[in-house]
Amino acid sequence: MPDKYWQGLLDRYKVYLRLERSLSPASVQAYLSDVRKMLDHLLTLYPGLRAGEITLPLLESFLTELNETGIGLRTQARLISGLRSFFNFLVMEHELEVSPATLLEIPRTGRRLPEVLSVEEIDRIEAQIDLSRPGGHRDRAMLEVMYGCGLRVSEVTGLRISGIFRAEGFVRITGKGSKERLVPINSRALHEIDLYLPERRNMETDPAYTDILFLNRRGHPLSRVYLFKLVKELARKAGITKNVSPHTFRHSFATHLMEGGADLRAIQEMLGHESIQTTEIYTHLDKEYLKSTILEYHPRAEKEG
């Protein structure tokens, strides 16, 4: 059984899966169960093991033992995906510098395409924000930057004022593994930031966060939980029934670029993906979009019902 150290990390990971990833209770339990299997195996061999001591060979030894039990490819793929998610979470929470699970190979069993919003749906979500209330312009700017730049949640909440290069039309983003990249920012996102800045300047700011753009009323950075709840509530008010989370804005950004003919390598750079294979999911997404469009509008397409 995990000790207090690991149980604390698992509790935080559970909140992350439920709120930010918007997973069902059954999926949350499946992710946690897979992580516990790994911990039970490793802690039996190495009592007192800590996150920073887990290496790729240790994870591979665990998977080798599981493989000998005859588990299927789909179960293996889900388990490896869960381990990657857990260790990426630890990196995001600054418990680790790098994930030991990055190089674990996932058996190919097909990919689940992420939910995507149309531009009209994104506009409807943003239109639900009450700009007359404190924080309204901040929230509008935050969503526009998240979609317009294709940012991860942690990249939005950690965006620095000094990282906005207005004249050049870029923002400097610190992504996974503290890697920096430059991402183009459009005029609409900059305009929304300009509407928020007067409110931002009048805030009492914690000295440690004077360079963070998006702050709460206490002058601290916004939490990922706040952004998740905001997006969920706005989508509900907009009458959108899709399973929407902050990550949906990032997926939509990439998909809309793909549909517009953007180069896959350029999208990879903007999203901060280490591997082009991660970005290639949007080629599948684009094909599904094209297929559905043809089936809907082509005169030779067979209509159902």
C-alpha positions in Angstrom: 0.0 0.0 0.0 1.3 3.6 -0.8 2.6 5.4 2.3 1.5 9.0 3.3 3.9 10.5 0.7 2.4 8.7 -2.2 -1.1 8.9 -0.9 -0.8 12.7 -0.8 0.3 12.7 -4.5 -2.5 10.3 -5.4 -5.1 12.5 -3.7 -3.9 15.6 -5.7 -3.8 13.5 -8.9 -7.4 12.4 -8.3 -8.5 16.1 -8.1 -6.6 16.9 -11.3 -8.3 14.0 -13.2 -11.8 14.9 -12.0 -11.6 18.7 -12.4 -9.0 19.5 -15.1 -9.3 16.3 -17.2 -13.0 16.1 -16.7 -12.9 12.3 -16.5 -15.8 10.2 -15.3 -15.6 8.6 -11.9 -15.0 5.2 -13.5 -12.1 6.5 -15.6 -10.6 8.3 -12.5 -10.7 5.0 -10.6 -9.1 3.2 -13.6 -6.2 5.7 -13.7 -5.6 5.5 -10.0 -5.8 1.7 -10.0 -3.1 1.5 -12.6 -0.8 3.9 -10.7 -1.4 1.9 -7.5 -0.5 -1.3 -9.3 2.8 0.3 -10.3 3.4 1.6 -6.8 2.6 -1.8 -5.1 5.1 -3.5 -7.4 7.9 -0.9 -7.0 7.4 -0.3 -3.2 7.5 -4.0 -2.6 10.9 -4.1 -4.2 12.2 -0.7 -3.0 10.5 0.3 0.3 10.6 4.1 0.7 11.0 4.8 -3.0 10.2 8.4 -4.0 9.0 9.9 -7.3 12.5 11.2 -8.2 14.0 7.7 -7.9 11.7 6.1 -10.4 13.5 5.5 -13.7 12.5 4.2 -17.1 14.1 0.7 -16.4 12.0 0.4 -13.2 8.8 1.1 -15.1 9.8 -1.3 -17.9 10.4 -4.1 -15.4 6.9 -3.5 -14.0 5.4 -3.6 -17.4 7.3 -6.8 -18.3 5.9 -8.5 -15.3 2.4 -7.4 -16.2 2.9 -8.5 -19.8 3.7 -12.0 -18.6 0.2 -12.2 -17.1 -1.2 -12.1 -20.6 -3.0 -8.7 -20.5 -4.2 -7.4 -23.9 -2.8 -4.6 -26.0 -5.7 -2.3 -25.3 -5.2 -2.7 -21.5 -1.4 -2.2 -21.9 -2.0 0.9 -23.9 -4.4 2.3 -21.3 -2.0 1.5 -18.4 1.0 3.2 -20.1 -1.2 6.2 -21.0 -2.2 6.4 -17.3 1.4 6.2 -16.1 2.4 8.9 -18.5 -0.5 11.1 -17.3 0.5 10.6 -13.7 4.2 11.4 -14.2 3.4 14.4 -16.4 1.2 15.6 -13.6 4.1 15.3 -11.2 6.2 17.3 -13.6 3.5 19.9 -13.8 3.3 20.1 -10.0 7.1 20.5 -9.8 7.6 17.2 -8.0 9.8 16.0 -10.9 11.9 17.8 -13.5 11.3 15.2 -16.2 8.9 12.2 -16.6 10.5 8.7 -16.6 7.5 7.5 -18.6 8.0 9.6 -21.6 9.8 6.9 -23.6 7.4 4.1 -22.7 6.1 2.7 -25.9 2.3 2.4 -26.3 0.9 -0.4 -28.4 -1.1 1.0 -31.3 -4.8 0.3 -30.8 -6.2 3.4 -32.5 -6.6 6.9 -31.1 -9.6 8.6 -29.5 -10.2 12.0 -31.1 -10.5 14.9 -28.7 -13.7 17.1 -28.5 -13.5 20.2 -30.7 -15.4 23.5 -30.6 -16.3 25.5 -33.6 -15.3 29.2 -33.8 -19.0 30.0 -33.3 -19.2 27.9 -30.2 -16.1 29.5 -28.8 -17.6 33.0 -29.4 -20.8 31.8 -27.7 -18.8 30.7 -24.6 -16.9 34.0 -24.4 -20.2 35.9 -24.8 -21.5 34.5 -21.5 -18.8 36.4 -19.5 -20.3 39.3 -17.6 -17.8 42.1 -18.3 -19.4 44.4 -15.7 -18.2 42.3 -12.8 -14.7 42.3 -11.4 -12.6 39.8 -13.2 -14.8 39.8 -16.3 -12.3 41.3 -18.7 -9.6 39.1 -17.1 -11.6 35.9 -17.9 -12.4 37.1 -21.4 -8.7 37.8 -22.1 -7.7 34.5 -20.6 -10.0 32.4 -22.8 -9.1 34.4 -25.9 -5.4 33.9 -25.2 -5.9 30.2 -24.4 -7.7 29.6 -27.7 -5.8 32.2 -29.9 -2.4 30.8 -28.8 -3.3 27.1 -28.2 -2.0 27.1 -24.6 -2.1 24.5 -21.9 -3.9 25.5 -18.7 -0.6 25.9 -16.8 0.8 28.0 -19.6 -2.2 30.4 -19.4 -2.1 30.7 -15.6 1.7 31.2 -15.7 1.8 33.7 -18.5 4.1 36.7 -17.7 3.6 40.3 -18.7 7.3 40.5 -19.7 6.7 37.5 -22.0 4.3 39.5 -24.3 6.2 41.0 -27.2 3.5 43.2 -28.6 5.4 44.8 -31.5 6.6 41.5 -32.8 3.3 39.8 -32.2 4.6 36.9 -30.1 4.3 35.6 -26.5 7.0 33.7 -24.7 5.6 30.5 -23.2 7.2 28.3 -20.6 5.9 24.8 -21.2 6.5 21.3 -20.0 10.0 20.7 -18.6 10.5 24.4 -18.3 11.0 24.6 -22.1 10.4 28.0 -23.7 8.8 28.7 -27.0 7.5 31.7 -28.9 3.9 31.6 -30.0 2.2 34.1 -32.3 -0.5 36.1 -30.6 -3.3 37.7 -32.6 -4.7 41.3 -32.4 -8.0 40.2 -30.8 -6.2 38.5 -27.9 -4.0 41.6 -27.4 -7.1 43.8 -27.5 -8.7 41.7 -24.7 -5.5 41.9 -22.7 -5.5 45.7 -23.1 -9.1 45.9 -21.8 -8.0 43.9 -18.7 -4.8 45.7 -17.9 -6.3 48.8 -16.2 -8.0 46.5 -13.7 -4.8 44.6 -13.3 -2.7 47.7 -12.6 -5.2 48.7 -9.8 -4.8 45.4 -8.0 -2.8 44.9 -4.8 -0.3 42.3 -6.0 1.8 39.9 -4.1 5.4 40.9 -4.7 6.2 37.4 -5.9 3.7 37.6 -8.7 4.1 41.2 -10.1 5.0 39.8 -13.5 2.1 37.2 -13.7 -0.6 38.5 -16.1 -3.8 36.8 -14.8 -4.3 37.2 -11.0 -7.1 36.6 -8.6 -8.5 39.2 -6.1 -5.7 38.4 -3.6 -3.0 39.1 -6.2 -2.1 35.5 -6.7 -2.0 33.4 -9.9 -5.3 31.7 -10.8 -5.6 28.0 -10.1 -6.2 25.4 -12.8 -9.3 24.5 -10.9 -10.7 28.0 -11.3 -10.1 27.9 -15.1 -11.8 24.5 -15.4 -14.9 25.6 -13.4 -15.1 28.8 -15.4 -15.1 27.0 -18.8 -17.6 24.4 -17.6 -20.0 27.0 -16.3 -19.7 29.2 -19.4 -20.3 26.2 -21.8 -23.4 25.3 -19.8 -24.8 28.8 -20.0 -24.0 28.8 -23.8 -26.1 25.7 -24.2 -23.2 23.6 -25.4 -23.6 19.9 -24.5 -20.1 18.8 -25.6 -17.7 17.7 -22.9 -15.8 21.0 -22.7 -12.7 21.7 -20.6 -9.8 24.2 -21.0 -7.9 21.6 -23.1 -10.8 21.7 -25.6 -9.7 25.3 -26.5 -6.2 24.0 -27.3 -7.5 21.1 -29.3 -9.8 23.5 -31.2 -6.9 25.9 -31.9 -4.9 23.0 -33.5 -7.8 21.6 -35.4 -8.8 25.0 -36.9 -5.2 25.6 -38.0 -5.2 22.1 -39.6 -8.5 22.8 -41.4 -7.1 26.0 -42.7 -4.1 24.3 -44.2 -1.4 25.1 -41.7 1.8 23.0 -41.8 2.0 20.2 -39.3 5.5 21.2 -38.2 4.3 24.7 -37.5 1.5 23.4 -35.4 3.9 21.2 -33.5 6.1 24.2 -32.7 3.1 26.3 -31.5 1.7 23.5 -29.3 5.2 22.7 -27.9 4.9 19.0 -28.7 8.3 17.2 -28.5 7.2 14.5 -31.0 5.5 15.1 -34.3 3.5 11.9 -33.6 1.6 13.8 -30.8 0.6 16.5 -33.3 -0.4 14.0 -36.0 -3.6 13.3 -34.1 -4.9 16.5 -35.8 -4.4 15.0 -39.2 -6.8 12.2 -38.2 -9.2 14.8 -36.8 -9.0 16.8 -40.0 -9.8 13.7 -42.1 -12.8 13.0 -39.9 -14.0 16.6 -40.4 -13.6 16.3 -44.2 -15.3 13.0 -44.3 -18.3 14.3 -42.3 -18.5 17.3 -44.5 -18.6 15.2 -47.7 -21.2 12.9 -46.2 -23.3 15.9 -45.3 -23.1 18.0 -48.4 -22.0 15.9 -51.4 -24.8 15.0 -53.8 -23.6 11.5 -54.2 -23.5 10.8 -50.4 -26.1 8.4 -49.1 -28.4 10.0 -46.5 -29.4 8.1 -43.5 -33.0 8.1 -42.2 
